[in-house]
Amino acid sequence: MSNEAILWIVFNVVVAGLLFLDLKVINRHAHVVTFREAAVWSVVWIGLALLFNLGIYQFMGKQKALEFLTAYIIEKSLSVDNLFVFIMIFAHFGVAPKYQPRILHWGILGALVMRFVLILAGVQLINAFHWIIYIFGAFLVYTGIKMGMTGEQKIEPEENALLRLFRRFLPFTKENSGENFFVKKGGVWRATPLFAALIVVEASDLVFAVDSIPAVLSITTNTFIVYTSNVFAILGLRALYFLLAGVMGMFRYLKTGLSVILCYVGVKMLLMGVYKIHTGVSLGIVLGILALSVLASVLIKEKKEDEL
Protein backbone atom coordinates (compact mmCIF):
# COMPACT_ATOMS: atom_id res chain seq x y z
CA MET A 1 0.00 0.00 0.00
CA SER A 2 1.36 3.41 -0.99
CA ASN A 3 1.92 6.25 1.48
CA GLU A 4 -0.79 8.31 -0.22
CA ALA A 5 -3.28 5.43 0.09
CA ILE A 6 -2.55 5.20 3.82
CA LEU A 7 -3.16 8.92 4.19
CA TRP A 8 -6.45 8.64 2.26
CA ILE A 9 -7.63 5.95 4.72
CA VAL A 10 -6.52 7.91 7.79
CA PHE A 11 -8.10 11.09 6.45
CA ASN A 12 -11.50 9.52 5.71
CA VAL A 13 -11.63 7.67 9.05
CA VAL A 14 -10.77 10.83 11.00
CA VAL A 15 -13.27 12.99 9.10
CA ALA A 16 -16.09 10.42 9.39
CA GLY A 17 -15.43 10.05 13.13
CA LEU A 18 -15.39 13.79 13.74
CA LEU A 19 -18.58 14.38 11.75
CA PHE A 20 -20.35 11.64 13.73
CA LEU A 21 -19.09 13.12 17.01
CA ASP A 22 -20.20 16.58 15.92
CA LEU A 23 -23.71 15.59 14.80
CA LYS A 24 -24.64 12.80 17.23
CA VAL A 25 -22.84 13.81 20.42
CA ILE A 26 -21.72 17.43 20.72
CA ASN A 27 -24.55 19.07 18.75
CA ARG A 28 -27.24 16.48 19.30
CA HIS A 29 -29.50 19.17 20.76
CA ALA A 30 -29.95 22.66 19.36
CA HIS A 31 -28.09 25.31 21.33
CA VAL A 32 -26.50 28.70 20.91
CA VAL A 33 -22.80 28.31 20.16
CA THR A 34 -20.84 30.51 22.58
CA PHE A 35 -17.70 32.43 21.68
CA ARG A 36 -15.67 30.12 23.94
CA GLU A 37 -17.04 26.97 22.30
CA ALA A 38 -16.38 28.39 18.83
CA ALA A 39 -12.84 29.37 19.83
CA VAL A 40 -12.08 25.90 21.22
CA TRP A 41 -13.40 24.16 18.09
CA SER A 42 -11.53 26.57 15.81
CA VAL A 43 -8.30 25.65 17.59
CA VAL A 44 -9.19 21.94 17.33
CA TRP A 45 -9.85 22.07 13.57
CA ILE A 46 -6.75 24.13 12.85
CA GLY A 47 -4.70 21.84 15.08
CA LEU A 48 -5.98 18.75 13.26
CA ALA A 49 -5.16 20.32 9.89
CA LEU A 50 -1.61 21.08 11.03
CA LEU A 51 -1.24 17.58 12.50
CA PHE A 52 -2.41 16.09 9.22
CA ASN A 53 0.05 18.34 7.42
CA LEU A 54 2.79 16.84 9.57
CA GLY A 55 1.64 13.39 8.41
CA ILE A 56 1.90 14.55 4.79
CA TYR A 57 5.44 15.76 5.51
CA GLN A 58 6.40 12.39 6.95
CA PHE A 59 4.77 10.24 4.23
CA MET A 60 4.91 12.44 1.10
CA GLY A 61 7.75 14.86 1.71
CA LYS A 62 8.40 18.55 2.29
CA GLN A 63 7.06 19.83 -1.04
CA LYS A 64 3.64 18.17 -0.69
CA ALA A 65 3.40 19.38 2.91
CA LEU A 66 4.13 22.93 1.76
CA GLU A 67 1.51 22.62 -0.97
CA PHE A 68 -1.10 21.41 1.54
CA LEU A 69 -0.36 24.24 3.98
CA THR A 70 -0.51 26.91 1.27
CA ALA A 71 -3.71 25.47 -0.23
CA TYR A 72 -5.29 25.23 3.24
CA ILE A 73 -4.49 28.85 4.10
CA ILE A 74 -5.82 30.11 0.76
CA GLU A 75 -9.04 28.11 1.14
CA LYS A 76 -9.43 29.13 4.78
CA SER A 77 -8.91 32.83 4.06
CA LEU A 78 -11.26 32.87 1.07
CA SER A 79 -13.94 31.08 3.11
CA VAL A 80 -14.16 34.12 5.39
CA ASP A 81 -15.89 36.04 2.60
CA ASN A 82 -18.59 33.37 2.56
CA LEU A 83 -19.32 34.00 6.24
CA PHE A 84 -20.70 37.45 5.39
CA VAL A 85 -23.17 35.73 3.06
CA PHE A 86 -24.25 33.28 5.77
CA ILE A 87 -25.01 36.15 8.14
CA MET A 88 -27.32 37.78 5.57
CA ILE A 89 -29.04 34.48 4.73
CA PHE A 90 -29.81 33.71 8.38
CA ALA A 91 -31.09 37.25 8.95
CA HIS A 92 -33.35 37.07 5.89
CA PHE A 93 -34.99 33.79 6.91
CA GLY A 94 -35.13 34.67 10.59
CA VAL A 95 -33.03 31.68 11.68
CA ALA A 96 -32.51 31.77 15.45
CA PRO A 97 -28.86 31.47 16.61
CA LYS A 98 -29.46 28.08 18.26
CA TYR A 99 -30.62 26.58 14.93
CA GLN A 100 -27.83 28.04 12.81
CA PRO A 101 -25.35 25.23 13.73
CA ARG A 102 -27.78 22.64 12.30
CA ILE A 103 -27.98 24.44 8.95
CA LEU A 104 -24.24 24.91 8.77
CA HIS A 105 -23.62 21.25 9.64
CA TRP A 106 -25.79 19.90 6.82
CA GLY A 107 -24.52 22.65 4.56
CA ILE A 108 -20.97 21.46 5.18
CA LEU A 109 -21.90 17.85 4.38
CA GLY A 110 -23.37 18.98 1.06
CA ALA A 111 -20.30 21.13 0.40
CA LEU A 112 -17.98 18.14 0.90
CA VAL A 113 -19.78 16.18 -1.82
CA MET A 114 -19.85 19.15 -4.21
CA ARG A 115 -16.17 19.91 -3.63
CA PHE A 116 -15.16 16.31 -4.34
CA VAL A 117 -16.99 16.35 -7.68
CA LEU A 118 -15.69 19.81 -8.68
CA ILE A 119 -12.11 19.04 -7.66
CA LEU A 120 -12.08 15.79 -9.63
CA ALA A 121 -13.50 17.60 -12.64
CA GLY A 122 -10.99 20.46 -12.33
CA VAL A 123 -7.97 18.18 -12.01
CA GLN A 124 -9.13 16.01 -14.91
CA LEU A 125 -9.67 19.07 -17.10
CA ILE A 126 -6.19 20.43 -16.37
CA ASN A 127 -4.58 17.03 -16.96
CA ALA A 128 -6.45 16.54 -20.24
CA PHE A 129 -6.29 20.14 -21.48
CA HIS A 130 -3.36 21.95 -19.90
CA TRP A 131 -4.31 25.23 -21.59
CA ILE A 132 -7.45 25.44 -19.44
CA ILE A 133 -5.23 26.51 -16.55
CA TYR A 134 -4.88 29.88 -18.29
CA ILE A 135 -8.66 30.22 -18.43
CA PHE A 136 -8.78 29.52 -14.68
CA GLY A 137 -6.07 32.13 -14.17
CA ALA A 138 -7.88 34.81 -16.18
CA PHE A 139 -11.12 33.99 -14.36
CA LEU A 140 -9.45 34.44 -10.95
CA VAL A 141 -7.95 37.79 -11.95
CA TYR A 142 -11.38 38.94 -13.16
CA THR A 143 -13.04 37.69 -9.96
CA GLY A 144 -10.41 39.38 -7.80
CA ILE A 145 -10.80 42.73 -9.57
CA LYS A 146 -14.58 42.45 -9.37
CA MET A 147 -14.44 41.63 -5.66
CA GLY A 148 -12.15 44.59 -4.99
CA MET A 149 -14.35 47.04 -6.90
CA THR A 150 -17.67 45.82 -5.51
CA GLY A 151 -18.98 47.53 -2.42
CA GLU A 152 -21.00 45.90 0.34
CA GLN A 153 -22.35 42.60 -0.91
CA LYS A 154 -26.11 42.33 -1.26
CA ILE A 155 -28.01 39.09 -1.74
CA GLU A 156 -31.64 38.38 -2.53
CA PRO A 157 -32.31 34.84 -1.24
CA GLU A 158 -35.82 34.73 -2.68
CA GLU A 159 -34.34 35.25 -6.16
CA ASN A 160 -31.96 32.31 -5.77
CA ALA A 161 -32.43 30.01 -8.78
CA LEU A 162 -32.10 26.79 -6.76
CA LEU A 163 -34.63 27.94 -4.16
CA ARG A 164 -37.08 29.00 -6.86
CA LEU A 165 -36.73 25.55 -8.44
CA PHE A 166 -37.53 23.85 -5.12
CA ARG A 167 -40.52 26.13 -4.57
CA ARG A 168 -42.01 24.96 -7.88
CA PHE A 169 -42.22 21.36 -6.69
CA LEU A 170 -42.29 21.61 -2.90
CA PRO A 171 -44.75 23.54 -0.68
CA PHE A 172 -43.15 25.80 1.95
CA THR A 173 -44.47 27.19 5.21
CA LYS A 174 -43.93 30.80 6.27
CA GLU A 175 -43.18 29.90 9.88
CA ASN A 176 -40.31 27.91 11.36
CA SER A 177 -41.03 24.82 13.43
CA GLY A 178 -38.12 24.56 15.82
CA GLU A 179 -35.12 22.85 14.23
CA ASN A 180 -37.23 20.92 11.70
CA PHE A 181 -36.57 21.22 7.98
CA PHE A 182 -40.00 19.73 7.22
CA VAL A 183 -43.35 19.82 9.01
CA LYS A 184 -46.65 18.07 8.31
CA LYS A 185 -49.63 20.42 7.94
CA GLY A 186 -53.06 19.42 6.75
CA GLY A 187 -51.76 15.98 5.89
CA VAL A 188 -49.10 17.47 3.59
CA TRP A 189 -45.37 17.66 4.26
CA ARG A 190 -44.07 21.20 3.85
CA ALA A 191 -40.58 22.64 3.95
CA THR A 192 -39.81 25.28 6.57
CA PRO A 193 -37.83 28.53 6.14
CA LEU A 194 -34.97 26.62 7.81
CA PHE A 195 -34.82 24.32 4.77
CA ALA A 196 -35.02 27.33 2.46
CA ALA A 197 -32.01 28.81 4.27
CA LEU A 198 -30.13 25.52 3.84
CA ILE A 199 -30.80 25.55 0.08
CA VAL A 200 -29.45 29.10 -0.28
CA VAL A 201 -26.41 28.23 1.87
CA GLU A 202 -25.64 25.28 -0.41
CA ALA A 203 -26.10 27.42 -3.51
CA SER A 204 -23.81 30.14 -2.15
CA ASP A 205 -21.14 27.56 -1.35
CA LEU A 206 -21.33 26.26 -4.91
CA VAL A 207 -20.66 29.77 -6.21
CA PHE A 208 -17.86 30.17 -3.67
CA ALA A 209 -16.29 26.85 -4.73
CA VAL A 210 -16.10 28.03 -8.34
CA ASP A 211 -13.75 30.79 -7.13
CA SER A 212 -11.79 28.93 -4.46
CA ILE A 213 -11.04 25.61 -6.17
CA PRO A 214 -9.20 27.17 -9.15
CA ALA A 215 -7.24 29.24 -6.60
CA VAL A 216 -6.07 26.05 -4.86
CA LEU A 217 -5.34 24.42 -8.23
CA SER A 218 -2.84 27.23 -8.81
CA ILE A 219 -0.79 25.67 -5.99
CA THR A 220 -1.11 22.00 -6.92
CA THR A 221 -3.12 19.64 -9.13
CA ASN A 222 -2.63 16.70 -6.79
CA THR A 223 -6.19 15.52 -6.09
CA PHE A 224 -5.34 14.36 -2.57
CA ILE A 225 -3.75 17.66 -1.55
CA VAL A 226 -6.47 19.80 -3.13
CA TYR A 227 -9.35 17.82 -1.62
CA THR A 228 -7.96 17.34 1.89
CA SER A 229 -6.95 21.00 2.21
CA ASN A 230 -10.46 21.99 1.08
CA VAL A 231 -12.13 19.60 3.50
CA PHE A 232 -10.12 20.73 6.53
CA ALA A 233 -10.88 24.37 5.70
CA ILE A 234 -14.60 23.61 5.30
CA LEU A 235 -14.84 21.51 8.47
CA GLY A 236 -13.60 24.45 10.51
CA LEU A 237 -15.91 26.90 8.75
CA ARG A 238 -18.82 26.55 11.18
CA ALA A 239 -16.67 27.21 14.25
CA LEU A 240 -15.04 30.11 12.42
CA TYR A 241 -18.48 31.56 11.65
CA PHE A 242 -19.52 31.69 15.31
CA LEU A 243 -16.08 32.96 16.30
CA LEU A 244 -16.08 35.86 13.84
CA ALA A 245 -19.79 36.59 13.30
CA GLY A 246 -19.84 39.38 15.84
CA VAL A 247 -16.58 41.06 14.81
CA MET A 248 -16.35 40.57 11.04
CA GLY A 249 -17.47 44.16 10.49
CA MET A 250 -14.21 45.31 12.11
CA PHE A 251 -12.08 43.78 9.34
CA ARG A 252 -13.34 46.01 6.54
CA TYR A 253 -10.11 45.71 4.52
CA LEU A 254 -10.13 41.92 4.59
CA LYS A 255 -12.26 41.78 1.45
CA THR A 256 -9.66 43.92 -0.32
CA GLY A 257 -6.95 41.54 0.83
CA LEU A 258 -8.91 38.54 -0.45
CA SER A 259 -9.35 40.22 -3.84
CA VAL A 260 -5.58 40.78 -4.05
CA ILE A 261 -5.00 37.10 -3.19
CA LEU A 262 -7.34 36.01 -5.99
CA CYS A 263 -5.55 38.30 -8.44
CA TYR A 264 -2.18 36.97 -7.31
CA VAL A 265 -3.06 33.28 -7.74
CA GLY A 266 -4.67 34.13 -11.07
CA VAL A 267 -1.48 35.81 -12.31
CA LYS A 268 0.51 32.86 -10.94
CA MET A 269 -1.54 30.52 -13.13
CA LEU A 270 -1.13 32.75 -16.18
CA LEU A 271 2.65 32.78 -15.72
CA MET A 272 3.02 29.03 -15.26
CA GLY A 273 4.20 28.51 -18.84
CA VAL A 274 6.84 31.23 -18.47
CA TYR A 275 7.88 31.30 -14.82
CA LYS A 276 6.90 29.01 -11.96
CA ILE A 277 6.64 30.74 -8.58
CA HIS A 278 7.82 28.50 -5.73
CA THR A 279 5.12 27.34 -3.33
CA GLY A 280 7.04 28.74 -0.35
CA VAL A 281 7.02 32.18 -1.96
CA SER A 282 3.28 31.93 -2.58
CA LEU A 283 2.70 30.97 1.06
CA GLY A 284 4.66 34.01 2.24
CA ILE A 285 2.80 36.34 -0.13
CA VAL A 286 -0.64 35.06 0.90
CA LEU A 287 0.19 35.34 4.63
CA GLY A 288 1.63 38.81 4.07
CA ILE A 289 -1.48 40.04 2.26
CA LEU A 290 -3.76 38.67 4.99
CA ALA A 291 -1.64 40.23 7.73
CA LEU A 292 -1.59 43.64 6.01
CA SER A 293 -5.36 43.63 5.41
CA VAL A 294 -6.10 42.78 9.06
CA LEU A 295 -3.53 45.31 10.30
CA ALA A 296 -4.98 48.03 8.07
CA SER A 297 -8.48 47.23 9.40
CA VAL A 298 -7.27 47.67 12.97
CA LEU A 299 -5.07 50.75 12.51
CA ILE A 300 -7.04 52.80 9.99
CA LYS A 301 -10.14 54.19 11.61
CA GLU A 302 -13.34 54.34 9.58
CA LYS A 303 -14.56 57.86 8.91
CA LYS A 304 -17.96 58.65 10.32
CA GLU A 305 -20.60 60.36 8.22
CA ASP A 306 -20.37 63.60 10.22
CA GLU A 307 -16.62 63.74 9.53
CA LEU A 308 -17.09 63.63 5.74
Order of alpha helices (4+ residues) and beta strands (2+ residues): alpha-alpha-alpha-alpha-alpha-alpha-beta-beta-alpha-alpha-alpha-alpha-alpha
